[in-house]
Amino acid sequence: MQKFNTREEYEKWKKERLEATRDEQHKRINEDQLESAQVEPSAQFVKNPEISSPSPPQNSVIYNVIEKEINPMTMSENLGVGTQVGCGSAILCFIAGGIITLIPVIGWFLGPIIIFSGCIAPFVGIGSAVKDSVTDKPTLYKGISGPCPYCKGSNTVEVKNFTEVIGVDCPICKKRFVVRDKEFHSV
């Protein structure tokens, strides 16, 4: 166990350890990339007239930009949900209204109002479902899919605006990366 006389010595030691750890990680990542980079024997090198030596082809990572419309629920799906919500709230109103009616004076006034609202609730649920199905417009889903910059695992990230920068955790390696300019960048 290492002992430090001052806070500055500890901070200096901590900074050196952090830099050493980062250097080891970068070295390990570069070694992994060199091992995974393979050139096919049949690959031809194209000679650039401006440069005298041949240059190998560039390895590029492909990121897919996803833009698709998600259609809202159909009329029958909306009616099913509206009926379920309306009937469920009607049952709750009947039970609550019946219990509140047992309270003297104020319950005699509020109980019947709540029970009456339970009678109307299914129709309100169906009406709101019809309104939603008529006014709903398809929503645009935007996303980017591509490999994680660390583990090369496949990721798909939902993006609201392609100009914003988003931080995301990889579900495979649990490391954080940034989505910027329609690409994934390591942090």
C-alpha positions in Angstrom: 0.0 0.0 0.0 1.4 3.4 -1.0 1.3 6.3 1.4 1.3 10.0 0.4 2.4 12.9 2.5 0.3 15.6 0.7 -2.8 15.7 -1.4 -0.7 17.0 -4.4 1.4 13.8 -4.3 -1.7 11.7 -4.4 -3.3 13.7 -7.2 0.0 13.4 -9.2 0.2 9.7 -8.7 -3.5 9.3 -9.6 -3.0 11.3 -12.8 0.1 9.2 -13.8 -1.9 5.9 -13.2 -4.8 7.2 -15.3 -2.5 8.1 -18.2 -0.7 4.8 -18.0 -4.1 3.0 -18.0 -5.3 5.0 -21.0 -2.0 4.3 -22.9 -2.4 0.6 -22.2 -6.0 0.6 -23.4 -5.1 2.5 -26.6 -2.2 0.1 -27.2 -4.5 -2.9 -26.7 -7.2 -1.4 -29.0 -4.6 -0.6 -31.7 -3.2 -4.2 -31.5 -6.7 -5.6 -31.8 -7.4 -3.4 -34.9 -4.1 -4.5 -36.5 -4.9 -8.2 -35.8 -8.5 -7.8 -37.2 -7.3 -5.8 -40.3 -6.7 -8.3 -43.1 -5.8 -7.7 -46.7 -7.1 -10.2 -49.2 -4.3 -11.8 -51.3 -6.2 -10.8 -54.5 -6.5 -7.2 -53.4 -4.9 -4.8 -55.9 -3.2 -1.7 -54.9 -3.9 1.4 -57.0 -1.0 3.7 -57.7 -1.8 7.3 -57.1 0.0 9.6 -59.6 0.7 12.2 -56.9 2.3 9.7 -54.6 5.0 7.3 -55.7 4.1 4.4 -53.5 1.0 2.3 -53.9 -1.8 2.9 -51.3 -4.0 0.2 -49.9 -7.8 0.5 -50.1 -9.4 2.3 -47.1 -11.4 0.3 -44.7 -14.7 2.2 -44.0 -17.4 1.5 -41.5 -20.9 1.7 -42.9 -23.5 3.4 -40.8 -27.1 3.0 -41.9 -29.4 6.0 -41.5 -33.0 4.8 -40.8 -35.9 7.0 -41.5 -39.3 5.3 -41.6 -42.9 6.2 -40.9 -44.6 4.6 -38.0 -48.3 4.5 -38.7 -50.7 5.2 -35.8 -53.2 2.6 -34.7 -56.1 1.8 -37.0 -59.7 2.7 -36.2 -60.5 -0.7 -34.9 -57.5 -0.8 -32.6 -58.3 2.6 -31.3 -62.0 1.6 -30.7 -60.9 -1.5 -28.8 -58.6 0.5 -26.5 -61.2 3.3 -26.1 -63.9 0.7 -25.1 -61.6 -1.0 -22.6 -60.6 2.3 -21.0 -64.2 3.6 -20.9 -65.6 0.4 -19.4 -62.8 0.1 -16.9 -63.3 3.7 -15.7 -67.1 3.1 -15.6 -66.6 0.1 -13.2 -64.3 2.2 -11.0 -66.9 5.1 -11.0 -69.7 2.7 -10.0 -67.7 1.3 -7.1 -66.4 4.7 -5.9 -69.9 6.3 -6.3 -71.5 3.5 -4.3 -69.0 3.8 -1.5 -69.2 7.6 -1.4 -73.0 7.4 -1.3 -72.8 5.7 2.1 -71.3 8.9 3.5 -74.2 11.1 5.0 -75.1 14.4 3.4 -72.1 15.2 1.2 -72.0 11.6 -0.1 -75.7 11.7 -1.0 -74.9 14.6 -3.3 -71.5 13.4 -4.8 -72.3 9.7 -5.0 -75.0 9.9 -7.7 -72.8 12.4 -9.7 -70.0 9.9 -9.8 -72.3 7.0 -10.7 -73.8 9.1 -13.5 -70.3 9.8 -14.8 -69.7 6.0 -14.8 -72.7 5.7 -17.1 -71.1 8.2 -19.6 -67.5 6.9 -19.3 -67.7 4.2 -22.0 -69.1 6.6 -24.6 -66.4 9.2 -23.8 -63.8 6.4 -24.2 -65.2 5.4 -27.6 -65.5 9.1 -28.7 -61.9 9.9 -27.8 -60.7 6.8 -29.7 -62.6 7.9 -32.8 -61.1 11.4 -32.5 -57.6 10.0 -32.0 -57.8 7.7 -35.1 -59.1 10.6 -37.2 -56.5 13.1 -36.1 -53.4 10.9 -35.7 -50.7 11.3 -38.3 -47.8 9.0 -39.0 -44.7 9.7 -36.9 -41.3 9.7 -38.4 -38.8 7.4 -36.8 -35.1 8.4 -37.2 -32.3 6.2 -36.2 -28.7 5.2 -37.0 -27.4 1.7 -37.0 -23.8 0.6 -37.1 -21.0 -1.0 -35.1 -19.9 0.1 -31.7 -16.5 1.9 -31.8 -15.2 -0.3 -29.0 -16.5 -3.9 -29.4 -17.7 -3.6 -33.1 -21.1 -5.0 -31.9 -24.2 -4.0 -33.8 -26.2 -1.0 -32.4 -29.2 1.0 -33.4 -29.8 4.4 -31.8 -33.0 6.4 -32.1 -32.2 10.0 -33.0 -34.7 12.9 -32.9 -32.5 15.3 -34.8 -29.4 14.4 -36.8 -27.6 17.6 -35.9 -27.6 16.9 -32.1 -24.9 15.0 -30.3 -26.1 12.0 -28.2 -24.3 9.9 -25.6 -25.2 6.2 -25.7 -24.1 3.1 -23.7 -23.4 0.1 -25.8 -25.6 -2.8 -24.7 -22.9 -5.3 -25.4 -19.7 -3.9 -23.9 -21.4 -1.3 -21.6 -19.0 1.5 -22.8 -20.2 4.9 -23.7 -20.0 6.4 -27.2 -21.3 9.5 -28.9 -23.5 9.8 -32.0 -22.3 12.7 -34.0 -22.6 13.5 -37.8 -24.5 10.3 -38.4 -21.6 8.2 -37.0 -20.6 6.6 -33.7 -17.5 8.0 -32.0 -15.6 6.7 -29.0 -15.5 9.0 -26.0 
